[in-house]
């Protein structure tokens, strides 16, 4: 125990501080700001966190004047600074010198993380990449129709090989929905379009502008395509994860057109050169064979008649062959004409006209049925209105009757003189307007008395 070094707390903290500051003299840390506070000293104290850990950070007042904007809770940033230890409390923290608010650092970290993970899965292996066709018959561009990339590609393609068919599948190449549209386009082309090659392209831009081509769904769509895919995104210095998954990476859309399309003029020149060489070789061979024939004629003079007979037979066979070929050609022309008649009979334009006539007839029937239905509804409505009018209280009021209600909150309808008292108020509703009345006298209705007299033969009824 005598040889064991005993440290004080201050010595331990000082040693740890020296180790950390020498090991991490300058670091960049990405995370989300939380618990931001700024006391009277003007320094900013906050926590930088991700989904698994956090670290304390401090931004001194003198460094804040270089910031383009103020930090805030919830902002994703990249802080650049050094690791140190606050010895009185034994806390290690990040001393921040600068803050990147634009997320480029975060995107770069995400770029490297996703690229590493997909590379470990084997999505970028050269063994799984497909060979591009030497002479593609049909190329489909997955890009925006508004950008310069599609025009650059088409311009070069028209110059190099105008015979190739080129289609454009329009998608957004920047923004929130761009990645989904690009991935869906590649899937649709693989399922339903006949094409030799897919070219995913757009012009240059910042890392944020090109981020759709770093999305995992786009990378997996490119890697899973059974049609060869060429990535031509951005400028020559721009790299996206889609470039590593594609079967070929082109530095620009124009370069992509040059890489996937042969030069038709050069091909034509090569064909002419090969044709000339073939003619020279054929002429040379014919000359050699002619010399051999002459030599053999001398050696086989007795067989000349037999050879002449073979030549005549060959002529006859040539005539027969020509006649058979002409007959087959006429037969194929007749079949082609028959197919043309069938195609004309099934022309979609004729079918559309027929369907249009049927649609117009149905439309007229629908209008006539609607008019009859409206007339029936009008009759029913008039009948119902007449019945309603016959039993409507307003019709009764129009004949001189009225409705009497208590002048109270509930507005009870008065049907018996015993419901009201003398000097109480009532509201009388007429056919037009109302009356507010005071009760001066109550009693049985004279009309009811007359009715009872008629029933009793003129005898008076006694009110019990």
Number of C-alpha atoms within 10 A of each C-alpha: 5 5 5 6 7 10 9 9 12 13 12 14 20 17 14 17 20 15 15 16 15 13 12 15 12 16 15 16 20 20 20 19 24 19 12 16 14 14 8 6 8 13 15 18 19 21 20 28 18 13 7 5 8 14 15 17 23 20 22 17 12 10 13 19 10 10 13 10 11 9 19 15 14 14 15 21 22 26 25 18 21 21 22 21 21 12 17 10 9 15 13 18 17 25 21 23 18 16 24 18 18 13 17 15 18 17 17 13 15 14 17 11 12 16 21 12 11 17 15 11 9 13 21 21 13 12 8 12 17 16 11 17 12 10 12 17 15 15 19 21 26 26 25 21 17 11 14 14 24 22 14 18 22 18 14 18 23 13 13 18 18 15 12 15 14 18 14 15 17 16 21 20 26 17 12 11 12 20 23 15 19 26 22 16 21 24 17 12 18 17 11 8 10 13 18 17 22 25 27 31 26 28 21 19 14 10 20 15 14 22 20 27 27 22 20 17 16 24 26 16 21 28 23 17 18 14 20 21 30 27 29 31 29 23 16 13 8 17 19 22 24 28 24 21 29 29 23 21 22 24 18 24 30 20 17 24 24 18 16 20 20 16 16 14 12 11 12 11 12 12 12 12 12 12 12 12 12 12 12 12 12 12 12 12 12 12 12 12 12 12 12 12 13 12 11 13 14 12 11 12 11 10 13 14 10 11 14 11 12 12 12 12 12 12 12 12 12 12 12 12 12 12 12 12 12 12 12 12 12 12 12 12 12 12 12 12 12 12 12 12 12 11 11 12 12 11 11 11 11 12 12 11 11 12 12 12 12 11 12 12 12 12 12 11 12 12 12 12 12 12 12 12 12 12 12 12 12 12 12 12 12 12 12 12 12 12 11 12 13 12 10 12 14 15 14 16 15 12 9 9 14 18 16 20 19 18 17 10 6 8 12 13 15 16 11 11 12 10 11 17 13 10 11 12 17 21 19 18 16 17 16 9 7 13 12 13 14 14 12 10 10 13 8 11 11 9 9 10 13 12 12 15 14 12 10 10 8 11 10 12 10 5 5 3
